[in-house]
Amino acid sequence: MPDTGRKELKSKYYKLLLAVSVPGLVVALVTAGLLFSSGDALPEKKSAPDFSLQLLDGGKFQLGDYNGKPIMINFFASWCHPCRIESPALVTVRGEYEPKGITFLAIAIDDTEEDVKKFIEELDFIFPVGLDKTGEIKDAFGVYGLPTTYFINRDGTINYTHPGSATKDLLRHELDKLLL
């Protein structure tokens, strides 16, 4: 191929590259501008919905009674395999953080009382546990998968929601933030 043909090919290649990349860059910049101008960089934190729950040990849990205290709520089910895998981490971390003033609660959903009791006995799940029989608490929190863990600040706002199994490190990280 003659040298002039090669130069023409390079020239066409660069023009095509510019024709494709410039509009892409413009779209990226406009999108970034819209994202940053559409509000706060961080979403506003929501207040945890108040609820009352009968515990399996016969006690009662009323979220409003814990104003001023950090709380971790874990939604689970006895039939949920990731919940079984996660439970030793929850038990270990509860032992570390409950003395520091964090309240822990586990709420079983879409389950039976008999199966939940077997679950907590099998896994030495030493949490206050209640069964959301009607699904109202699950719906109020917007739980759509299991397990899901909510970390609630002293002021009653949800600081962080973790869908899926949580590790000890993740739990410690989020609980430390509640203690600040």
Backbone torsions as a table, in degrees:
resi	resn	phi	psi	omega
1	MET	NA	130.6	178.7
2	PRO	-63.7	156.8	-177.0
3	ASP	-60.5	-35.9	-179.6
4	THR	-68.2	-34.6	177.7
5	GLY	-65.7	-38.2	178.9
6	ARG	-67.0	-40.2	179.5
7	LYS	-65.3	-39.9	178.2
8	GLU	-64.1	-40.4	179.6
9	LEU	-64.6	-43.8	177.5
10	LYS	-62.7	-41.9	-179.4
11	SER	-62.1	-44.2	178.9
12	LYS	-64.8	-39.3	179.6
13	TYR	-62.1	-46.7	-179.7
14	TYR	-65.8	-38.4	178.3
15	LYS	-64.8	-41.5	178.1
16	LEU	-64.7	-42.4	178.9
17	LEU	-61.1	-43.9	177.7
18	LEU	-65.8	-41.5	-178.6
19	ALA	-62.2	-31.8	-178.7
20	VAL	-87.4	-42.3	-172.6
21	SER	-77.5	-35.0	-178.0
22	VAL	-63.5	-49.6	177.4
23	PRO	-62.0	-35.7	178.5
24	GLY	-63.5	-41.2	178.2
25	LEU	-65.4	-41.2	179.0
26	VAL	-62.3	-45.7	179.1
27	VAL	-60.9	-43.5	179.5
28	ALA	-62.0	-43.3	-179.8
29	LEU	-67.6	-41.1	178.1
30	VAL	-63.7	-44.5	179.1
31	THR	-60.9	-46.2	178.8
32	ALA	-61.1	-41.4	178.7
33	GLY	-62.8	-42.0	178.0
34	LEU	-64.8	-41.8	179.9
35	LEU	-62.6	-43.4	-177.3
36	PHE	-77.4	-25.1	-178.5
37	SER	-93.1	-6.5	-174.9
38	SER	-83.9	4.7	178.2
39	GLY	147.1	-161.7	-178.6
40	ASP	-66.0	151.9	177.5
41	ALA	-68.6	-32.2	178.6
42	LEU	-109.0	139.4	178.7
43	PRO	-67.2	151.2	178.5
44	GLU	-68.5	137.0	-179.5
45	LYS	-79.3	139.3	-178.3
46	LYS	-95.8	150.4	173.3
47	SER	-72.5	142.6	176.3
48	ALA	-70.2	134.4	178.9
49	PRO	-68.3	135.1	179.1
50	ASP	-72.6	147.2	178.8
51	PHE	-157.1	163.8	174.9
52	SER	-123.4	138.5	-175.8
53	LEU	-141.1	130.0	173.7
54	GLN	-76.9	125.8	179.8
55	LEU	-87.0	154.7	-177.7
56	LEU	-67.3	-22.8	178.4
57	ASP	-83.4	4.1	178.7
58	GLY	99.4	-14.0	178.6
59	GLY	-77.3	-177.4	179.4
60	LYS	-133.8	141.8	177.2
61	PHE	-117.9	123.0	175.4
62	GLN	-119.5	113.8	-175.1
63	LEU	-54.7	-40.7	-178.7
64	GLY	-59.5	-23.0	178.5
65	ASP	-71.5	-9.6	-175.5
66	TYR	-109.0	20.5	176.0
67	ASN	-56.0	135.8	-179.9
68	GLY	87.8	0.0	179.9
69	LYS	-122.4	138.3	176.1
70	PRO	-73.3	145.0	-175.0
71	ILE	-136.8	142.3	170.9
72	MET	-118.6	124.4	178.7
73	ILE	-117.1	127.2	179.5
74	ASN	-114.4	122.1	174.5
75	PHE	-93.8	132.6	-175.7
76	PHE	-150.4	177.8	172.1
77	ALA	-149.1	151.0	-178.2
78	SER	-65.9	-27.7	-177.5
79	TRP	-87.3	-2.1	-174.9
80	CYS	-87.4	110.8	-178.8
81	HIS	-61.5	-46.8	177.0
82	PRO	-59.9	-29.2	177.5
83	CYS	-66.1	-39.8	177.9
84	ARG	-64.5	-41.3	-180.0
85	ILE	-65.5	-38.3	-176.7
86	GLU	-75.5	-27.2	-169.0
87	SER	-58.7	-37.8	177.2
88	PRO	-61.0	-35.8	177.8
89	ALA	-65.5	-41.5	179.0
90	LEU	-62.3	-44.9	-178.8
91	VAL	-63.9	-44.9	179.4
92	THR	-61.2	-48.6	-176.0
93	VAL	-69.1	-34.2	175.9
94	ARG	-59.5	-42.7	178.9
95	GLY	-60.8	-30.6	-180.0
96	GLU	-82.4	-35.6	-169.3
97	TYR	-104.5	-19.9	178.2
98	GLU	-62.4	-40.5	176.3
99	PRO	-63.3	-18.6	179.2
100	LYS	-86.6	-1.9	175.9
101	GLY	105.0	9.2	178.5
102	ILE	-91.5	134.5	176.9
103	THR	-92.2	136.2	-179.6
104	PHE	-117.1	141.1	177.7
105	LEU	-146.3	139.3	174.5
106	ALA	-117.8	134.3	-179.9
107	ILE	-122.9	117.8	176.6
108	ALA	-84.8	138.9	178.4
109	ILE	-130.0	155.5	178.3
110	ASP	50.1	50.2	-172.7
111	ASP	-147.2	176.4	174.5
112	THR	-112.2	153.3	-179.7
113	GLU	-61.1	-40.4	179.8
114	GLU	-60.8	-46.7	-179.6
115	ASP	-67.6	-35.7	178.7
116	VAL	-66.5	-42.7	179.1
117	LYS	-62.2	-40.0	176.3
118	LYS	-62.7	-44.0	-179.8
119	PHE	-57.9	-52.0	-175.7
120	ILE	-69.1	-29.1	177.0
121	GLU	-72.8	-46.0	179.8
122	GLU	-59.4	-40.8	-171.9
123	LEU	-100.1	9.2	-178.8
124	ASP	52.3	43.9	-175.3
125	PHE	-82.6	89.1	-173.0
126	ILE	-91.1	59.7	178.7
127	PHE	-114.1	155.7	162.1
128	PRO	-66.6	127.0	-175.2
129	VAL	-128.7	136.2	173.7
130	GLY	-131.4	162.3	179.8
131	LEU	-113.4	119.4	176.5
132	ASP	-79.9	85.5	-172.8
133	LYS	-66.8	-32.0	-175.5
134	THR	-97.0	-16.2	-176.7
135	GLY	84.8	2.4	-177.9
136	GLU	-64.4	-41.3	-178.7
137	ILE	-68.7	-45.0	177.3
138	LYS	-55.0	-47.1	-179.2
139	ASP	-66.4	-40.3	-179.7
140	ALA	-62.5	-35.8	179.4
141	PHE	-85.3	-16.6	-179.3
142	GLY	79.1	32.0	179.3
143	VAL	-71.7	128.7	179.8
144	TYR	-127.4	-3.0	178.0
145	GLY	-155.4	160.7	-178.2
146	LEU	-124.4	148.1	-11.6
147	PRO	-74.0	159.6	173.0
148	THR	-137.5	133.2	-177.3
149	THR	-120.9	133.4	178.9
150	TYR	-112.3	135.1	177.9
151	PHE	-112.9	114.6	-172.1
152	ILE	-111.4	126.8	179.3
153	ASN	-67.5	169.0	176.9
154	ARG	-59.3	-29.5	-178.7
155	ASP	-86.1	5.1	176.3
156	GLY	88.0	5.3	178.0
157	THR	-92.9	148.9	177.6
158	ILE	-78.0	112.7	-178.1
159	ASN	-79.1	-37.6	-177.3
160	TYR	-158.8	144.7	174.5
161	THR	-122.4	129.2	179.3
162	HIS	-117.9	107.0	173.8
163	PRO	-81.4	136.4	179.8
164	GLY	98.5	175.7	-179.0
165	SER	-64.0	137.8	178.3
166	ALA	-106.6	141.0	176.4
167	THR	-89.8	166.7	176.0
168	LYS	-58.4	-43.2	-178.5
169	ASP	-62.3	-44.0	178.9
170	LEU	-63.9	-45.9	179.8
171	LEU	-59.1	-46.8	179.8
172	ARG	-61.4	-43.4	-179.6
173	HIS	-59.0	-48.5	-177.3
174	GLU	-71.7	-36.9	178.8
175	LEU	-68.6	-37.3	176.4
176	ASP	-58.9	-38.7	179.7
177	LYS	-64.8	-32.6	179.1
178	LEU	-70.4	-24.1	-177.6
179	LEU	-84.7	-10.3	-178.6
180	LEU	-67.7	NA	NA
